[in-house]
Amino acid sequence: MRLCNRGRSGFSLTPEGERAYAATNQLLASLEIFRSQINDTMAGLTGTLYIGLVDTIVTQSGSALHRAISAYCGKHKDVGLRVISGSSAEITRAVQEMRIHVGVTVLESEHPDISALTLFEEVSHLYCGAGHALWPIADSGIEIADLSGRAFVQHGYSEAERSYVDRMNMSLKAISHVTEGVLFLILSGSYLGFLPTHFAQIWEERGDIRPILAGDVVKKTKLSAIANRRIVK
């Protein structure tokens, strides 16, 4: 099939060439429409986004998470949100099993199937309740040795807390996988335990709990946004 004529008289399309040229223009126009529709689809996401948040994170004032969710909802108005709260282990497992799209949690160790981005660092102190034997003693009168043998409640299987137990010779008597459980036992006056300062503030201001040796005993924890690598581009 001859599409064009070339020679000394110039260049011209044959009837077949004119039809091929018109078809090419139609194809290019169709591709542009397709690209535009795909862009519109990507800009207008629909469906449900599942988010998992480690317990107590709501009391983290000024959290960039609030602004991030606000910006996301403003951009993707047709996307619904489902939020679950749980322990660090529960959130991590839900991401691994792809039951949630993104989690914000303490990642105790690296996982080959999880992509993580550190968001901020959380500071925790060692607290006792109003009925505890150390309650009436000022920090200036307490030494690390005074913690030896004291009953301690630990977050899940936190390696950082376990190292404090070993170094200060405290007695691991209870375990809770959620921070509210740790607080509950501290309030009983029978246990020492670590709490995030932002979470503990309200009970500290009410006079129910107090930090012990806050200048010496500090736990710092990184909170990360995590997602399964299979859905991260």
Buried (B, 14 or more C-beta within 10 A) or exposed (E): EEEEEEEEEEEEBEEEBEEBEEEEEEEEEEEEEEEEEEEEEEEEEEEEBBBBBBBBBEBBEEBEBEEEBEEBEEEBEEBEEEEBBBBBBBBBBBBBEEEBBBBBBBBBEEBEEBBBEEBBEBEBBBBBBBEBEBEEEEBEEBEEEBBEEBBBBBBBEBEBBBEBBEEBEBBEBBBBBBBEBBBBBBBBBBBBBBBBBBBBBEBBEEEBBBBBBBEEBBBEBEBBBBBBEEEEE
